[in-house]
Amino acid sequence: MFARDPLENPEPLIDRVYAYVAYRLGEGPDAEDVTSDVFERAIRYRHTYDARKGEPIAWLMGIARHCVNEARATLGRTRLEVPDVAAPGDFEEEAIGRLAFYSALNQLEARDRELLALYYGADLPARRIAELLGERTNTVQVALHRAIARLRAMSSSAAQVDAQPGVPRPRAL
């Protein structure tokens, strides 16, 4: 059976993989290196992709999860790296809000951070996350709702988190 090329249109996939990796490691050179590693492995093993098992992004997220775990072990990181400088054009209030968000994210359990990274960073629906993790969709939906609630509770205020550019917004699961 002829399988379609999972890397046929790589640009949107690169963006989604980078967003997931940045959620797990922090933005910057480490996230870029891990994203490159994901695609290097994907190219090397593209013959193993089976379109009957899901979309290319789900396949790539499986690879990305392994690469992130390896990088975290190699880098000795257990927490998300908070950028030490504001992004270009940041205003003081936005920078403070972003730091509060990263601080709250670091307080979450590893499972909550992983679910949020897959949901918001990789933009995977709960159904795909459940398949990737080998769980029931309802279990993932409930866990996502609880993780979002915990993130908001740990933030200085829910309004501050919701108002931040680049900060995940709840959407229908």
C-alpha positions as semicolon CSV with decimal commas, in nm:
position;residue;x (nm);y (nm);z (nm)
1;M;0,000;0,000;0,000
2;F;0,133;0,343;-0,092
3;A;0,155;0,569;0,215
4;R;0,136;0,941;0,168
5;D;0,445;1,140;0,258
6;P;0,400;1,270;0,615
7;L;0,637;1,560;0,544
8;E;0,471;1,667;0,221
9;N;0,384;2,011;0,364
10;P;0,639;2,068;0,643
11;E;0,595;2,439;0,724
12;P;0,282;2,415;0,944
13;L;0,419;2,099;1,103
14;I;0,744;2,272;1,195
15;D;0,551;2,554;1,362
16;R;0,339;2,314;1,566
17;V;0,632;2,097;1,671
18;Y;0,834;2,404;1,771
19;A;0,539;2,540;1,972
20;Y;0,510;2,209;2,159
21;V;0,885;2,190;2,225
22;A;0,896;2,554;2,338
23;Y;0,612;2,480;2,581
24;R;0,822;2,201;2,731
25;L;1,174;2,354;2,720
26;G;1,123;2,727;2,676
27;E;1,177;2,928;2,361
28;G;1,519;2,966;2,209
29;P;1,815;2,766;2,082
30;D;1,737;2,448;2,279
31;A;1,382;2,437;2,140
32;E;1,516;2,500;1,791
33;D;1,772;2,220;1,827
34;V;1,513;1,972;1,951
35;T;1,273;2,069;1,671
36;S;1,552;2,004;1,422
37;D;1,618;1,668;1,585
38;V;1,249;1,577;1,554
39;F;1,251;1,645;1,180
40;E;1,584;1,473;1,128
41;R;1,437;1,161;1,285
42;A;1,114;1,201;1,091
43;I;1,305;1,216;0,764
44;R;1,514;0,916;0,861
45;Y;1,209;0,712;0,963
46;R;0,944;0,852;0,728
47;H;0,901;0,503;0,583
48;T;0,748;0,394;0,917
49;Y;0,463;0,647;0,895
50;D;0,124;0,479;0,853
51;A;-0,155;0,716;0,744
52;R;-0,414;0,466;0,874
53;K;-0,295;0,534;1,229
54;G;-0,341;0,911;1,219
55;E;-0,233;1,242;1,081
56;P;0,134;1,335;1,038
57;I;0,122;1,577;1,333
58;A;0,030;1,297;1,573
59;W;0,319;1,088;1,441
60;L;0,555;1,383;1,479
61;M;0,433;1,452;1,833
62;G;0,527;1,098;1,930
63;I;0,878;1,165;1,802
64;A;0,882;1,509;1,965
65;R;0,785;1,371;2,306
66;H;1,084;1,135;2,296
67;C;1,320;1,411;2,180
68;V;1,199;1,649;2,453
69;N;1,244;1,384;2,721
70;E;1,596;1,311;2,595
71;A;1,680;1,683;2,586
72;R;1,544;1,741;2,934
73;A;1,761;1,457;3,065
74;T;2,067;1,580;2,876
75;L;2,015;1,941;2,981
76;G;1,931;1,840;3,337
77;R;1,604;2,032;3,327
78;T;1,299;1,949;3,527
79;R;1,132;2,287;3,481
80;L;1,045;2,514;3,193
81;E;1,313;2,772;3,122
82;V;1,172;3,121;3,172
83;P;1,311;3,373;2,923
84;D;1,529;3,624;3,105
85;V;1,463;3,903;2,859
86;A;1,140;4,045;2,730
87;A;1,040;3,981;2,373
88;P;1,078;4,273;2,131
89;G;0,798;4,522;2,173
90;D;0,699;4,391;2,516
91;F;0,563;4,641;2,757
92;E;0,640;4,607;3,125
93;E;0,293;4,479;3,214
94;E;0,301;4,217;2,939
95;A;0,647;4,099;3,046
96;I;0,535;4,069;3,409
97;G;0,225;3,878;3,300
98;R;0,434;3,642;3,087
99;L;0,670;3,574;3,380
100;A;0,371;3,507;3,608
101;F;0,236;3,264;3,350
102;Y;0,568;3,075;3,322
103;S;0,595;3,064;3,700
104;A;0,245;2,917;3,728
105;L;0,318;2,669;3,450
106;N;0,629;2,551;3,636
107;Q;0,421;2,481;3,946
108;L;0,203;2,232;3,761
109;E;0,266;1,859;3,771
110;A;0,457;1,715;3,474
111;R;0,141;1,549;3,335
112;D;-0,048;1,879;3,336
113;R;0,239;2,054;3,157
114;E;0,255;1,774;2,899
115;L;-0,121;1,789;2,833
116;L;-0,115;2,168;2,797
117;A;0,185;2,151;2,565
118;L;0,015;1,896;2,341
119;Y;-0,316;2,083;2,346
120;Y;-0,198;2,442;2,309
121;G;0,156;2,406;2,178
122;A;0,097;2,129;1,925
123;D;-0,268;2,230;1,876
124;L;-0,385;1,869;1,902
125;P;-0,748;1,795;1,985
126;A;-0,819;1,592;2,298
127;R;-0,902;1,288;2,084
128;R;-0,552;1,287;1,925
129;I;-0,385;1,345;2,263
130;A;-0,574;1,048;2,402
131;E;-0,458;0,830;2,113
132;L;-0,100;0,948;2,157
133;L;-0,105;0,877;2,531
134;G;-0,308;0,556;2,504
135;E;-0,594;0,695;2,711
136;R;-0,965;0,755;2,670
137;T;-1,072;1,087;2,518
138;N;-1,296;1,170;2,813
139;T;-1,007;1,112;3,054
140;V;-0,791;1,359;2,859
141;Q;-1,072;1,616;2,836
142;V;-1,127;1,609;3,212
143;A;-0,753;1,625;3,281
144;L;-0,717;1,925;3,045
145;H;-1,003;2,111;3,216
146;R;-0,844;2,048;3,554
147;A;-0,497;2,149;3,434
148;I;-0,636;2,477;3,296
149;A;-0,817;2,541;3,624
150;R;-0,500;2,473;3,824
151;L;-0,298;2,701;3,596
152;R;-0,546;2,983;3,646
153;A;-0,556;2,929;4,022
154;M;-0,176;2,945;4,041
155;S;-0,158;3,261;3,834
156;S;-0,184;3,596;4,007
157;S;-0,529;3,633;3,848
158;A;-0,728;3,455;3,581
159;A;-0,786;3,782;3,400
160;Q;-0,413;3,848;3,379
161;V;-0,345;3,507;3,224
162;D;-0,637;3,529;2,982
163;A;-0,529;3,876;2,866
164;Q;-0,172;3,776;2,782
165;P;-0,074;3,756;2,417
166;G;0,065;3,414;2,335
167;V;-0,088;3,258;2,646
168;P;-0,326;2,966;2,587
169;R;-0,694;3,043;2,584
170;P;-0,953;2,780;2,670
171;R;-1,128;2,636;2,368
172;A;-1,382;2,363;2,319
173;L;-1,237;2,023;2,396
